Amino acid sequence: MSRTGVIYGINGPVITIAGDTGFGMSELCYIGEERLTGEVIRLDKDMTTIQCFEETAGLKPGDKVEATGDAVSVLLGPGIIKSIFDGIERPLDVIASHTGAFISRGVSADSLDLKKKWNAHITVKVGDKVTGGTVIAEVQETESILHRSMVPPNVSGTVVKAVPDGAYNVVEPIVVVETPDGTQVNVALSQRWPIRVPRPVRERFPASKPLLTGQRILDTLFPLAKGGTAAIPGGFGTGKTMTQHQIAKWSDADIIIYIGCGERGNEMTQVLKEFGELTDPRTGKQLMERTALIANTSNMPVAAREASIYTGITLAEYYRDMGYDVAIMADSTSRWAEALRELSGRLEEMPAEEGYPAYLASRLSAFYERAGEMQNLNGSEGSVSIIGAVSPQGGDFSEPVTQNTKRFVRCFWGLDKGLAYARHYPAIHWLTSYSEYLPDLTAWYRTEVSPDFMEYRNQIISILGQESSLMEIVKLIGADVLPDDQKLTLEIARVIRLGFLQQNAFHAEDTYVPMEKQFKMMELIIYLYTKAKELVSMGHPMSVLKEDDIFDRIVSIKYDVPNNELFRFDEYHAAVDRFYDGVLARN
């Protein structure tokens, strides 16, 4: 059968070819004289359908389409970190040097620099038995990341040739492996992998430790496990992107993959500019030393937007296989779902709710299920954590993308428009958010932080819940008629909201807070609540208690106690005791 065909019809990014072409499903194709990139997405005996990853203006029926024989794949090897790719792993800086600020149609650029020589330490020798995932070479990719080149997952056998340590590019064979059937396979520093196929692992582990972010409302109230999945839904301007930025900057993941999927160009420009200037708090070097960016803005071709999150998750799985903890920021999955909807409409598929395709849920599931903490084929352990932003129109959490995402993630950080407009950041609402990882992480918190951690955390949530109920009464009849114990609950809830949940990303001591300080802040608030509750139970009115400035002093702890001077919490415990004794003495 022929491996070429001619265009029969064009509908936006969707191209059809009449007749039996012999193409394979998900096969990579080159379209027209400019050799635009495309992927086969539907086959039947009379028609082949291809989605084109580039603008199709100028194509016409009769133009040739050529199949490559390979699935849409990415090149995995040294040079990924610090790079900025488009949705199908074309390096934007290389394209910009050739075509200027905007990507020209049909532009071709190698994903990685094929000429650059990397100093490689070869870790295998002739006669060694190797299997998929075996590390064959180590390269210092950046100052922060040691790149471990591996045998592809589908190759195993005996090493019959190995080069000495030295400088090699990413495509030079450095090891030759003879498989059991006698075939000799050349293995280089790089390998190719299809983006829609998850990389194999040996075992998936249950959640056991949190991905620490330094953000109090996340680490303490709604934690995400390493290898877990989280959604950040919120309307326009509520802080989805900025929350992801904070997690990218401060989380204890080894590597960050940031996917700008269908977002505004100015937002992605801000990301690129910020990440290039940020200092990594873990290493003191640039944050880009352990970051890769995929930029597919809203004005880029819609089909490439659909592919971008698969490109990102494949890069993440590759570094997970080296034993790293990887965090993916997908911003936003709603724009990705809109790309699915547009392509589905052009394919004339039967629409489901709000025009989204019926397979929206299964596609979301296939993406989020590629997260996890794993034992890799080479015995190392690594994780991929996925944090996906969702942009429901009008902030309506009942729309299909948000509802289907909730089915597949175990951590839900719901952003609230009212909090954002009140300048309360992060604008994550404590009543609509949840984390199903709490039972899995309880043992870690009790062992690594404090045996009392979960008890204090639950008290904080309980006080916030009581405040919500009391505020309904206050709105109707005012706060003055409430008994003093309920007035105390409202006051402590205010301390929690302003002093604990609200966090200032522009303050040196508050942008990132270690777990020990988070616990001590929570412990101190509960200690103040306990002492004040005793005074109220003795008959001391709240008006007397509020004559002291202790409540406001506790609110300002987040600024006044530096992260490296936690011994100063003893001063505040003593201040609470003086407050207690002072009220008793006055009455």
C-alpha positions as CSV (number, residue, x, y, z in Angstrom):
1,M,0.0,0.0,0.0
2,S,1.1,3.5,-0.7
3,R,2.7,5.6,2.1
4,T,1.5,8.8,0.6
5,G,-1.9,10.3,-0.1
6,V,-3.4,13.5,-1.4
7,I,-5.7,15.9,0.4
8,Y,-9.4,15.4,-0.3
9,G,-10.8,18.0,2.1
10,I,-9.7,20.7,4.6
11,N,-11.8,21.9,7.6
12,G,-9.6,24.2,9.7
13,P,-6.9,22.0,11.2
14,V,-8.7,18.8,10.2
15,I,-7.6,17.3,6.8
16,T,-9.1,14.3,5.1
17,I,-7.6,11.9,2.5
18,A,-9.8,9.7,0.3
19,G,-9.1,6.0,-0.1
20,D,-7.0,3.5,1.7
21,T,-3.7,5.2,2.4
22,G,-2.0,2.5,4.5
23,F,-1.4,5.1,7.3
24,G,-1.4,4.0,10.9
25,M,-3.4,5.4,13.8
26,S,-1.5,8.2,15.6
27,E,1.1,8.3,12.9
28,L,3.1,11.4,12.3
29,C,2.6,13.0,8.8
30,Y,4.0,15.8,6.7
31,I,1.4,17.8,4.8
32,G,1.9,19.8,1.6
33,E,4.9,21.4,0.1
34,E,5.8,23.2,3.3
35,R,5.7,19.8,5.2
36,L,3.4,20.9,7.9
37,T,3.3,18.5,10.9
38,G,0.1,16.4,11.5
39,E,-1.2,13.3,13.2
40,V,-3.6,10.6,12.0
41,I,-6.6,10.7,14.3
42,R,-9.2,8.6,12.5
43,L,-9.1,5.7,10.0
44,D,-11.7,3.8,7.9
45,K,-11.5,2.0,4.6
46,D,-12.6,5.0,2.6
47,M,-11.1,8.0,4.5
48,T,-8.1,9.0,6.6
49,T,-8.4,12.0,8.9
50,I,-5.4,14.0,10.1
51,Q,-5.2,16.8,12.6
52,C,-2.6,19.4,11.6
53,F,-0.5,21.0,14.3
54,E,0.0,24.2,12.2
55,E,-2.1,26.8,10.4
56,T,-3.6,25.2,7.3
57,A,-4.2,28.4,5.2
58,G,-2.9,27.9,1.7
59,L,-3.3,24.1,1.6
60,K,-5.6,22.8,-1.2
61,P,-7.1,19.5,-2.4
62,G,-4.5,17.5,-4.3
63,D,-1.6,18.5,-2.1
64,K,0.6,15.5,-1.0
65,V,0.6,14.0,2.5
66,E,3.5,11.8,3.5
67,A,3.5,9.3,6.4
68,T,6.7,8.9,8.5
69,G,6.0,5.5,10.0
70,D,6.4,6.8,13.5
71,A,3.9,8.0,16.1
72,V,4.1,11.6,17.3
73,S,7.1,11.4,19.6
74,V,9.4,13.6,21.6
75,L,13.2,13.4,21.8
76,L,14.3,12.7,25.3
77,G,17.9,13.5,26.3
78,P,20.2,16.1,27.8
79,G,19.2,19.7,26.9
80,I,15.5,19.5,27.9
81,I,16.0,21.4,31.1
82,K,16.2,25.2,30.7
83,S,14.5,24.9,27.3
84,I,11.3,26.5,26.1
85,F,9.3,24.3,23.7
86,D,6.1,24.7,21.8
87,G,3.3,22.0,22.1
88,I,5.1,19.5,19.9
89,E,8.6,20.0,21.4
90,R,10.0,22.5,18.9
91,P,12.5,24.9,20.7
92,L,11.1,28.4,20.5
93,D,14.4,30.1,20.9
94,V,15.8,28.3,17.9
95,I,12.7,29.0,15.8
96,A,12.9,32.7,16.9
97,S,16.4,33.0,15.7
98,H,15.3,31.7,12.2
99,T,11.9,33.3,11.8
100,G,11.5,36.1,14.3
101,A,8.9,36.5,17.1
102,F,6.2,34.5,15.3
103,I,6.4,30.9,14.3
104,S,6.4,30.5,10.5
105,R,4.5,27.6,9.0
106,G,6.4,24.4,8.2
107,V,9.4,25.6,10.2
108,S,11.6,22.6,11.3
109,A,13.9,22.6,14.2
110,D,15.5,19.8,16.1
111,S,14.0,19.4,19.6
112,L,17.5,19.2,21.1
113,D,20.8,20.6,19.9
114,L,22.2,17.6,18.0
115,K,25.7,19.2,17.6
116,K,26.4,20.1,21.3
117,K,28.8,17.8,23.0
118,W,28.1,16.6,26.5
119,N,30.7,15.3,28.9
120,A,29.4,11.8,29.6
121,H,30.5,9.3,32.3
122,I,29.7,5.8,30.9
123,T,28.3,3.6,33.7
124,V,28.3,0.2,31.9
125,K,31.0,-2.0,30.3
126,V,31.2,-4.8,27.7
127,G,29.5,-7.9,29.0
128,D,27.0,-6.2,31.3
129,K,23.4,-7.4,31.2
130,V,21.1,-4.4,30.7
131,T,17.3,-4.1,30.6
132,G,14.9,-1.2,29.9
133,G,15.7,1.7,32.3
134,T,19.3,0.7,33.0
135,V,21.5,3.8,33.4
136,I,24.2,3.8,30.7
137,A,25.7,7.3,31.1
138,E,25.6,10.3,33.4
139,V,25.7,13.9,32.2
140,Q,25.7,17.1,34.2
141,E,22.8,18.6,32.3
142,T,22.7,21.8,34.5
143,E,24.4,22.7,37.8
144,S,21.3,21.4,39.6
145,I,20.4,18.3,37.5
146,L,22.5,15.2,36.8
147,H,21.0,13.6,33.7
148,R,21.0,9.8,33.6
149,S,20.7,8.4,30.1
150,M,19.0,5.1,30.1
151,V,18.3,2.0,27.9
152,P,14.9,2.5,26.2
153,P,12.2,0.5,28.0
154,N,11.7,-1.9,25.1
155,V,15.4,-2.9,24.8
156,S,17.3,-5.5,26.8
157,G,20.3,-7.7,26.3
158,T,24.1,-7.7,26.7
159,V,26.5,-4.8,26.1
160,V,28.8,-5.7,23.3
161,K,30.3,-2.3,22.8
162,A,30.7,0.8,25.1
163,V,32.6,4.0,24.4
164,P,35.0,5.5,27.0
165,D,34.1,8.5,29.0
166,G,34.2,11.6,26.9
167,A,32.2,14.3,25.0
168,Y,29.4,13.0,22.8
169,N,26.3,14.6,21.2
170,V,22.8,13.2,21.9
171,V,22.6,11.0,18.8
172,E,26.0,9.3,18.8
173,P,25.8,5.6,19.7
174,I,27.6,5.2,23.1
175,V,26.6,1.7,23.8
176,V,25.7,-1.3,21.6
177,V,23.3,-3.8,23.1
178,E,22.8,-7.3,21.6
179,T,19.3,-8.6,22.2
180,P,18.5,-12.3,22.9
181,D,17.6,-12.8,19.2
182,G,21.0,-11.5,18.1
183,T,19.9,-8.0,17.0
184,Q,22.3,-5.3,17.8
185,V,20.8,-2.0,19.0
186,N,22.6,1.3,19.2
187,V,21.8,3.3,22.3
188,A,22.7,7.0,22.5
189,L,22.4,9.7,25.2
190,S,18.9,10.3,23.9
191,Q,15.8,8.2,23.0
192,R,12.4,8.9,21.4
193,W,9.1,8.1,23.0
194,P,5.5,8.5,21.7
195,I,3.7,11.2,23.7
196,R,0.4,9.3,24.1
197,V,1.9,6.2,25.6
198,P,2.8,6.2,29.3
199,R,6.3,5.1,30.1
200,P,6.3,1.7,31.9
201,V,7.2,1.3,35.5
202,R,7.8,-1.6,37.9
203,E,5.4,-0.6,40.7
204,R,3.1,2.2,41.8
205,F,3.3,3.2,45.4
206,P,0.4,4.6,47.6
207,A,0.7,8.2,48.7
208,S,2.9,8.5,51.7
209,K,4.6,12.0,51.9
210,P,3.4,15.5,50.9
211,L,4.7,17.7,48.2
212,L,5.7,20.7,50.4
213,T,5.0,24.0,48.9
214,G,5.7,26.5,51.7
215,Q,2.1,27.8,51.3
216,R,0.3,27.4,54.6
217,I,-3.2,26.7,53.4
218,L,-1.9,24.0,51.1
219,D,0.7,22.2,53.3
220,T,-1.5,22.4,56.5
221,L,-5.1,22.2,55.5
222,F,-5.2,20.7,52.0
223,P,-2.0,18.9,51.3
224,L,-1.0,17.3,48.0
225,A,1.0,14.0,48.1
226,K,4.1,13.5,46.0
227,G,2.8,11.7,42.9
228,G,-0.6,13.1,43.5
229,T,-3.1,15.1,41.4
230,A,-4.7,18.5,42.2
231,A,-7.0,20.9,40.5
232,I,-7.0,24.7,40.9
233,P,-10.4,25.9,39.5
234,G,-11.3,29.6,39.6
235,G,-12.8,32.4,37.5
236,F,-10.8,35.1,35.8
237,G,-8.5,37.0,38.1
238,T,-8.7,34.7,41.1
239,G,-5.1,33.7,41.0
240,K,-4.8,30.3,39.4
241,T,-1.6,31.1,37.5
242,M,0.0,32.9,40.4
243,T,-0.7,30.0,42.8
244,Q,1.0,27.6,40.3
245,H,3.9,30.1,40.1
246,Q,4.3,29.9,43.9
247,I,4.2,26.1,43.9
248,A,6.7,26.0,41.0
249,K,9.1,28.4,42.8
250,W,8.9,26.9,46.3
251,S,7.8,23.2,46.1
252,D,10.3,20.5,47.1
253,A,10.0,18.8,43.6
254,D,13.3,18.3,41.9
255,I,12.1,19.3,38.5
256,I,9.3,21.6,37.3
257,I,7.6,21.2,33.9
258,Y,5.4,24.2,33.3
259,I,2.8,23.8,30.5
260,G,1.2,27.0,29.3
261,C,-1.8,25.5,27.4
262,G,-3.9,28.1,25.6
263,E,-3.1,30.9,28.0
264,R,-2.6,34.5,27.0
265,G,0.7,35.4,25.4
266,N,1.4,38.1,28.0
267,E,1.0,35.6,30.8
268,M,3.5,33.2,29.3
269,T,5.9,36.1,28.7
270,Q,5.6,36.9,32.4
271,V,6.4,33.3,33.3
272,L,9.4,33.2,31.0
273,K,10.7,36.5,32.3
274,E,10.1,35.6,36.0
275,F,11.6,32.1,35.8
276,G,14.7,33.5,34.1
277,E,15.3,35.9,37.0
278,L,14.3,33.8,40.0
279,T,16.9,32.3,42.3
280,D,16.2,28.7,43.3
281,P,16.0,28.7,47.2
282,R,17.2,25.1,47.3
283,T,20.4,25.5,45.4
284,G,21.0,29.3,45.2
285,K,21.2,29.0,41.4
286,Q,18.7,30.0,38.8
287,L,15.3,28.3,39.0
288,M,15.5,27.6,35.3
289,E,18.4,25.2,36.1
290,R,15.7,22.6,37.0
291,T,12.7,23.8,34.9
292,A,11.4,23.2,31.4
293,L,8.7,25.3,29.8
294,I,6.1,24.4,27.2
295,A,4.5,27.4,25.7
296,N,1.4,27.0,23.6
297,T,-0.4,30.3,23.8
298,S,-4.0,31.0,22.8
299,N,-3.0,32.3,19.3
300,M,-1.1,29.1,18.4
301,P,-2.7,26.3,16.4
302,V,-5.4,24.5,18.4
303,A,-4.3,21.0,17.6
304,A,-0.8,21.6,19.0
305,R,-2.6,22.8,22.2
306,E,-4.3,19.4,22.5
307,A,-0.9,17.7,22.1
308,S,1.0,20.0,24.6
309,I,-0.1,18.3,27.8
310,Y,1.0,14.9,26.5
311,T,4.3,16.3,25.5
312,G,4.7,17.7,29.0
313,I,3.7,14.6,30.9
314,T,6.1,12.5,28.7
315,L,9.0,14.8,29.6
316,A,8.0,14.5,33.3
317,E,7.9,10.7,33.1
318,Y,11.4,10.6,31.6
319,Y,12.9,12.5,34.5
320,R,10.9,10.4,36.9
321,D,12.6,7.3,35.5
322,M,15.9,8.8,36.6
323,G,14.7,8.9,40.2
324,Y,13.5,12.5,40.4
325,D,10.4,14.0,41.9
326,V,8.7,16.0,39.1
327,A,5.9,18.5,39.4
328,I,3.8,19.5,36.3
329,M,1.9,22.8,36.2
330,A,-0.8,22.5,33.5
331,D,-2.3,26.0,32.9
332,S,-5.0,25.4,31.9
333,T,-6.8,22.2,31.2
334,S,-9.9,24.1,30.3
335,R,-8.2,25.6,27.3
336,W,-7.0,22.1,26.4
337,A,-10.6,20.8,26.7
338,E,-11.7,23.7,24.4
339,A,-9.2,22.4,21.8
340,L,-10.8,19.0,22.1
341,R,-14.2,20.5,21.6
342,E,-13.2,22.5,18.5
343,L,-11.5,19.4,16.9
344,S,-14.5,17.2,17.8
345,G,-16.9,19.8,16.2
346,R,-14.9,19.8,13.0
347,L,-14.9,16.0,13.0
348,E,-18.7,16.2,13.2
349,E,-18.8,14.0,16.3
350,M,-22.0,13.9,18.5
351,P,-21.5,16.5,21.2
352,A,-22.1,15.9,24.8
353,E,-22.7,18.5,27.6
354,E,-22.0,22.1,26.6
355,G,-20.6,20.8,23.2
356,Y,-17.6,19.0,24.7
357,P,-17.0,15.5,23.2
358,A,-18.3,12.5,24.9
359,Y,-14.8,11.3,25.6
360,L,-13.8,14.4,27.6
361,A,-13.8,12.4,30.8
362,S,-11.7,9.5,29.5
363,R,-9.1,12.0,28.1
364,L,-8.9,13.8,31.4
365,S,-8.6,10.5,33.2
366,A,-5.8,9.3,30.9
367,F,-3.8,12.5,31.6
368,Y,-4.2,12.5,35.4
369,E,-3.6,8.8,35.8
370,R,-0.1,9.2,34.5
371,A,0.8,10.9,37.8
372,G,2.0,8.8,40.7
373,E,4.9,7.8,42.9
374,M,6.6,4.8,41.2
375,Q,9.4,2.3,41.4
376,N,11.0,2.6,38.0
377,L,12.3,-0.2,35.8
378,N,15.9,0.4,37.0
379,G,14.8,0.1,40.7
380,S,15.0,3.9,41.4
381,E,12.0,5.7,42.9
382,G,10.5,8.9,41.5
383,S,7.2,10.7,41.2
384,V,5.1,12.9,38.9
385,S,2.7,15.3,40.6
386,I,0.1,17.1,38.4
387,I,-1.4,20.4,39.3
388,G,-3.9,21.4,36.7
389,A,-5.6,24.8,36.6
390,V,-9.2,24.9,35.5
391,S,-10.9,28.0,34.1
392,P,-14.7,27.6,34.3
393,Q,-16.6,30.3,32.5
394,G,-18.0,32.8,35.0
395,G,-16.5,30.8,37.8
396,D,-19.2,28.1,37.5
397,F,-17.8,25.0,39.1
398,S,-20.7,22.9,37.8
399,E,-19.5,23.1,34.2
400,P,-18.2,19.8,32.6
401,V,-14.5,20.3,32.8
402,T,-14.5,21.1,36.5
403,Q,-16.9,18.4,37.3
404,N,-15.0,15.7,35.3
405,T,-11.7,16.9,36.7
406,K,-13.1,16.4,40.3
407,R,-13.7,12.8,39.5
408,F,-10.0,12.1,38.8
409,V,-8.1,14.3,41.2
410,R,-7.9,13.8,44.9
411,C,-7.0,17.4,45.8
412,F,-9.3,20.3,45.0
413,W,-8.1,23.9,45.7
414,G,-11.2,26.0,44.9
415,L,-10.5,29.6,44.3
416,D,-13.1,32.1,45.4
417,K,-13.9,35.4,43.5
418,G,-14.9,37.2,46.7
419,L,-11.6,36.4,48.5
420,A,-9.6,37.5,45.4
421,Y,-11.5,40.8,45.2
422,A,-10.9,41.3,48.9
423,R,-7.2,40.9,48.2
424,H,-7.0,37.7,50.3
425,Y,-4.4,35.6,48.6
426,P,-4.1,32.7,48.0
427,A,-7.8,33.0,47.3
428,I,-8.4,29.3,48.1
429,H,-11.6,28.9,50.0
430,W,-11.4,26.6,53.0
431,L,-15.0,25.5,52.7
432,T,-15.1,24.5,49.1
433,S,-11.6,22.9,49.0
434,Y,-10.6,19.4,50.1
435,S,-7.8,16.9,50.1
436,E,-8.4,13.2,50.1
437,Y,-4.7,12.6,50.8
438,L,-5.0,13.5,54.5
439,P,-5.5,9.9,55.7
440,D,-2.5,8.8,53.7
441,L,-0.3,11.6,55.0
442,T,-1.3,11.6,58.7
443,A,1.5,9.2,59.7
444,W,4.1,11.5,57.9
445,Y,2.8,14.7,59.7
446,R,2.8,13.0,63.1
447,T,6.3,11.6,62.6
448,E,8.0,14.4,60.8
449,V,6.3,17.4,62.2
450,S,4.5,16.7,65.5
451,P,2.1,14.1,67.0
452,D,-0.3,17.0,67.6
453,F,-0.3,18.2,64.0
454,M,-3.6,16.7,62.8
455,E,-5.4,17.6,66.0
456,Y,-4.5,21.2,65.6
457,R,-5.3,21.2,61.9
458,N,-8.7,19.7,62.6
459,Q,-9.4,22.4,65.2
460,I,-8.5,25.1,62.7
461,I,-11.0,23.7,60.1
462,S,-13.7,23.3,62.8
463,I,-13.3,27.0,63.9
464,L,-13.5,28.2,60.3
465,G,-16.7,26.0,59.8
466,Q,-18.3,27.5,62.9
467,E,-17.5,31.0,61.7
468,S,-19.3,30.3,58.5
469,S,-22.4,29.3,60.4
470,L,-22.2,32.2,62.8
471,M,-21.8,34.7,59.9
472,E,-25.3,33.8,58.7
473,I,-26.7,34.9,62.0
474,V,-24.5,38.1,62.1
475,K,-25.8,39.1,58.7
476,L,-29.3,39.0,59.9
477,I,-29.1,40.4,63.4
478,G,-25.6,41.7,64.0
479,A,-22.7,40.4,66.1
480,D,-23.6,42.3,69.3
481,V,-26.4,39.8,70.3
482,L,-24.0,36.8,70.1
483,P,-22.9,35.2,73.4
484,D,-19.2,35.8,74.3
485,D,-18.1,32.3,73.4
486,Q,-19.4,32.7,69.9
487,K,-17.8,36.2,69.6
488,L,-14.5,34.5,70.6
489,T,-15.0,32.0,67.8
490,L,-15.4,34.8,65.3
491,E,-12.3,36.6,66.6
492,I,-10.1,33.5,66.5
493,A,-11.4,32.8,63.0
494,R,-10.3,36.3,62.0
495,V,-6.9,35.6,63.4
496,I,-6.7,32.3,61.4
497,R,-7.8,34.0,58.2
498,L,-5.6,37.0,58.3
499,G,-2.6,35.6,60.2
500,F,-2.5,32.0,58.9
501,L,-4.4,31.5,55.7
502,Q,-3.5,34.8,54.0
503,Q,0.0,34.9,52.7
504,N,2.0,37.6,51.1
505,A,4.1,36.4,48.1
506,F,6.0,39.7,48.0
507,H,7.2,39.5,51.6
508,A,10.6,37.8,52.2
509,E,9.5,36.0,55.3
510,D,6.0,35.1,54.2
511,T,6.4,34.0,50.5
512,Y,7.7,30.6,51.7
513,V,7.1,29.2,55.2
514,P,8.7,25.9,56.4
515,M,6.6,23.2,58.0
516,E,8.0,23.8,61.5
517,K,7.0,27.5,61.4
518,Q,3.5,26.5,60.0
519,F,3.0,24.2,62.9
520,K,4.2,26.7,65.5
521,M,1.9,29.3,64.1
522,M,-1.0,26.9,64.3
523,E,-0.1,25.8,67.8
524,L,0.1,29.4,69.0
525,I,-3.3,30.3,67.6
526,I,-4.8,27.2,69.3
527,Y,-3.0,28.1,72.5
528,L,-4.5,31.6,72.4
529,Y,-7.9,30.2,71.7
530,T,-7.7,27.8,74.7
531,K,-6.6,30.5,77.1
532,A,-9.2,33.0,75.9
533,K,-11.9,30.3,76.1
534,E,-11.0,29.7,79.7
535,L,-11.4,33.4,80.4
536,V,-14.8,33.6,78.7
537,S,-16.0,30.5,80.6
538,M,-15.1,32.3,83.8
539,G,-17.4,35.2,82.8
540,H,-14.9,37.7,81.4
541,P,-16.6,39.4,78.4
542,M,-15.0,39.6,75.0
543,S,-14.9,43.4,75.2
544,V,-12.4,43.1,78.0
545,L,-10.3,40.5,76.2
546,K,-10.1,42.7,73.1
547,E,-8.7,45.6,75.1
548,D,-5.4,43.8,74.8
549,D,-3.6,43.8,71.4
550,I,-2.7,40.1,71.7
551,F,-5.0,39.1,68.8
552,D,-3.4,41.5,66.4
553,R,0.1,40.6,67.6
554,I,-0.6,36.9,66.7
555,V,-1.9,38.0,63.2
556,S,1.4,39.8,62.6
557,I,3.6,36.8,63.6
558,K,3.9,35.8,59.9
559,Y,5.9,38.9,59.3
560,D,7.5,39.5,62.7
561,V,9.1,36.1,63.3
562,P,11.7,35.3,60.7
563,N,11.8,31.7,59.3
564,N,15.2,31.2,60.9
565,E,14.3,32.6,64.4
566,L,11.6,30.2,65.5
567,F,12.8,30.3,69.1
568,R,10.9,33.6,69.2
569,F,7.6,31.7,69.4
570,D,8.4,31.2,73.1
571,E,8.1,35.0,73.5
572,Y,4.6,34.9,72.1
573,H,3.6,32.0,74.3
574,A,4.7,34.1,77.2
575,A,2.8,37.1,75.9
576,V,-0.4,34.9,75.8
577,D,0.2,33.9,79.4
578,R,0.7,37.6,80.4
579,F,-2.5,38.4,78.6
580,Y,-4.3,35.6,80.6
581,D,-2.9,36.7,83.9
582,G,-3.6,40.4,83.2
583,V,-7.3,39.8,82.5
584,L,-7.6,37.8,85.7
585,A,-5.8,40.5,87.7
586,R,-8.0,43.3,86.3
587,N,-11.2,41.4,87.3
